[in-house]
């Protein structure tokens, strides 16, 4: 949903009338950070840029074991030859 003040929100904190919760705006902040709009990202949520960094670190952690496994597998000869 667009981040405009007058529209319906799915945030339980806002639905209860408590205002913004810590998760409000994080999706918009991550989107803006991925598009290098850091000022807008910080405006939506101060931890959006940190979230992007954490996501990229986690992706690297998940890819490294796959890369090592691929490099260490022995080359199998063709049994037909």
Backbone as JSON, one array per atom type, in Angstrom:
{
  "sequence": "XXXXXXXXXXXXXXXXXXXXXXXXXXXXXXXXXXXXXXXXXXXXXXXXXXXXXXXXXXXXXXXXXXXXXXXXXXXXXXXXX",
  "N": [[0.84, -1.18, 0.0], [0.46, 2.27, -0.68], [2.44, 4.72, 1.0], [0.8, 6.83, 2.43], [-0.74, 9.28, 4.44], [-3.59, 9.28, 4.71], [-4.75, 6.82, 4.08], [-5.99, 3.42, 4.58], [-4.41, 1.26, 6.93], [-2.5, -1.72, 7.55], [-1.18, -2.13, 9.84], [-1.03, -3.32, 13.11], [-0.54, -1.71, 15.35], [-1.2, 0.87, 14.5], [-3.9, 0.42, 13.91], [-4.89, 0.08, 16.45], [-4.64, 2.58, 17.37], [-2.24, 3.49, 18.38], [-0.22, 4.73, 17.03], [2.8, 4.88, 15.03], [4.53, 1.8, 14.68], [7.66, 0.0, 15.31], [8.07, -1.34, 12.9], [6.78, 0.04, 10.91], [6.98, 1.47, 7.77], [9.38, 0.23, 7.05], [9.54, -1.4, 4.8], [9.22, 0.42, 2.69], [11.47, 1.93, 3.21], [13.57, 0.11, 2.76], [13.15, -0.38, 0.04], [13.64, 2.21, -1.02], [16.34, 2.48, -0.26], [17.54, 0.46, -1.78], [17.3, 1.62, -4.25], [19.06, 3.62, -4.1], [18.22, 5.95, -2.85], [18.86, 7.39, -0.29], [18.25, 9.39, 1.57], [15.43, 9.54, 1.46], [14.95, 6.93, 2.24], [15.88, 6.93, 4.89], [14.05, 8.72, 5.89], [11.65, 7.26, 5.82], [12.23, 5.07, 7.5], [14.65, 4.79, 10.0], [16.32, 2.54, 10.11], [16.36, 1.32, 7.65], [18.47, 1.31, 5.74], [20.4, -0.12, 7.14], [19.04, -2.52, 7.27], [19.1, -3.33, 4.56], [21.85, -3.78, 4.25], [22.2, -5.91, 6.04], [20.58, -7.83, 4.78], [22.04, -8.25, 2.38], [24.44, -9.27, 3.44], [23.49, -11.64, 4.55], [22.61, -12.99, 2.24], [25.09, -13.4, 1.02], [26.22, -15.14, 2.92], [24.61, -17.37, 2.55], [25.18, -18.11, -0.05], [27.93, -18.72, -0.12], [28.54, -21.4, 1.03], [27.43, -22.99, -1.0], [28.95, -22.33, -3.2], [31.5, -23.22, -2.36], [30.98, -25.94, -2.11], [30.46, -26.61, -4.74], [32.98, -26.13, -5.88], [34.62, -28.03, -4.65], [33.76, -30.54, -5.4], [34.62, -33.59, -6.95], [35.79, -34.04, -10.31], [33.88, -35.87, -12.44], [34.45, -38.66, -14.48], [33.39, -39.47, -17.79], [31.34, -42.22, -18.05], [30.81, -43.52, -20.39], [33.01, -43.53, -22.03]],
  "CA": [[0.0, 0.0, 0.0], [1.23, 3.51, -0.68], [2.66, 5.31, 2.32], [0.17, 8.14, 2.55], [-1.37, 9.38, 5.75], [-5.02, 9.15, 4.78], [-5.25, 5.52, 3.66], [-6.09, 2.33, 5.54], [-3.14, 0.6, 7.23], [-2.6, -3.06, 8.12], [-0.35, -2.15, 11.04], [-1.85, -3.47, 14.31], [-0.32, -0.57, 16.23], [-2.02, 1.99, 13.99], [-5.31, 0.06, 14.05], [-5.26, 0.28, 17.85], [-4.51, 4.0, 17.68], [-1.0, 3.74, 19.12], [0.76, 5.39, 16.18], [3.72, 4.04, 14.27], [5.31, 0.79, 15.38], [9.01, -0.04, 14.74], [8.08, -1.91, 11.54], [6.12, 0.92, 9.94], [7.85, 2.14, 6.81], [10.64, -0.47, 6.77], [9.5, -1.87, 3.41], [9.5, 1.58, 1.85], [12.86, 2.33, 3.47], [14.43, -0.85, 2.05], [12.98, -0.11, -1.39], [14.38, 3.43, -1.35], [17.78, 2.23, -0.12], [17.97, -0.33, -2.94], [17.32, 2.53, -5.39], [20.06, 4.64, -3.75], [17.57, 7.16, -2.33], [19.15, 7.19, 1.12], [17.53, 10.37, 2.39], [14.03, 9.08, 1.53], [14.97, 5.71, 3.02], [15.99, 7.32, 6.29], [12.8, 9.38, 6.25], [10.64, 6.22, 6.07], [12.63, 4.31, 8.7], [16.09, 4.98, 10.17], [17.09, 1.3, 9.98], [16.19, 0.74, 6.32], [19.79, 1.09, 5.12], [20.99, -1.23, 7.9], [18.33, -3.72, 6.83], [19.64, -3.72, 3.26], [23.18, -4.32, 4.49], [22.01, -7.22, 6.66], [20.06, -8.74, 3.75], [23.13, -8.63, 1.48], [25.36, -10.14, 4.2], [22.85, -12.95, 4.67], [22.66, -13.62, 0.92], [26.47, -13.86, 0.85], [26.39, -16.32, 3.78], [23.89, -18.5, 1.97], [25.8, -18.5, -1.32], [29.29, -19.23, 0.07], [28.64, -22.87, 1.1], [27.11, -23.57, -2.3], [30.11, -22.12, -4.07], [32.56, -24.11, -1.9], [30.58, -27.31, -2.43], [30.63, -26.77, -6.18], [34.41, -26.13, -6.19], [35.31, -29.19, -4.08], [33.29, -31.81, -5.94], [35.56, -34.11, -7.94], [35.34, -34.12, -11.68], [33.54, -37.27, -12.76], [34.72, -39.0, -15.86], [32.24, -39.96, -18.53], [31.41, -43.69, -18.04], [30.62, -44.04, -21.75], [34.25, -43.56, -22.8]],
  "C": [[0.88, 1.24, 0.0], [1.32, 4.09, 0.73], [2.11, 6.73, 2.34], [-0.65, 8.15, 3.82], [-2.85, 9.06, 5.78], [-5.58, 7.78, 4.44], [-5.25, 4.51, 4.8], [-4.72, 1.67, 5.72], [-3.42, -0.79, 7.8], [-1.82, -3.19, 9.42], [-1.25, -2.28, 12.28], [-1.71, -2.29, 15.27], [-1.18, 0.63, 15.8], [-3.51, 1.68, 14.14], [-5.8, 0.26, 15.48], [-5.11, 1.73, 18.28], [-3.25, 4.37, 18.43], [0.06, 4.46, 18.29], [1.65, 4.39, 15.47], [4.43, 3.03, 15.18], [6.71, 0.75, 14.75], [9.05, -0.58, 13.31], [7.46, -1.02, 10.49], [7.17, 1.59, 9.04], [9.11, 1.38, 6.44], [10.68, -0.98, 5.33], [9.81, -0.75, 2.44], [10.96, 2.01, 2.01], [13.84, 1.41, 2.73], [14.35, -0.61, 0.55], [13.77, 1.14, -1.8], [15.88, 3.22, -1.25], [18.31, 1.42, -1.31], [18.03, 0.51, -4.21], [18.22, 3.73, -5.13], [19.43, 5.98, -3.38], [17.66, 7.12, -0.81], [18.41, 8.18, 2.02], [16.06, 9.97, 2.55], [13.94, 7.8, 2.37], [15.0, 6.02, 4.51], [14.72, 7.99, 6.78], [11.71, 8.35, 6.59], [10.95, 5.43, 7.34], [14.14, 4.42, 8.84], [16.92, 3.7, 9.96], [16.93, 0.63, 8.62], [17.51, 0.41, 5.65], [20.5, -0.06, 5.82], [20.34, -2.55, 7.49], [18.84, -4.23, 5.49], [21.02, -4.35, 3.41], [23.08, -5.73, 5.08], [21.5, -8.24, 5.64], [21.18, -9.18, 2.82], [24.16, -9.52, 2.17], [24.78, -11.55, 4.28], [22.84, -13.7, 3.33], [24.06, -14.17, 0.67], [26.73, -15.11, 1.68], [25.72, -17.55, 3.2], [24.54, -19.0, 0.69], [27.16, -19.14, -1.12], [29.36, -20.75, 0.2], [28.32, -23.55, -0.23], [28.29, -23.46, -3.25], [31.25, -23.06, -3.67], [32.24, -25.56, -2.24], [30.79, -27.57, -3.91], [32.11, -26.89, -6.54], [35.1, -27.41, -5.72], [34.81, -30.52, -4.62], [34.27, -32.29, -7.0], [34.93, -34.16, -9.33], [35.08, -35.58, -11.99], [33.82, -37.53, -14.23], [33.46, -39.58, -16.5], [32.32, -41.49, -18.6], [31.25, -44.29, -19.43], [31.94, -44.16, -22.51], [35.19, -44.63, -22.32]]
}
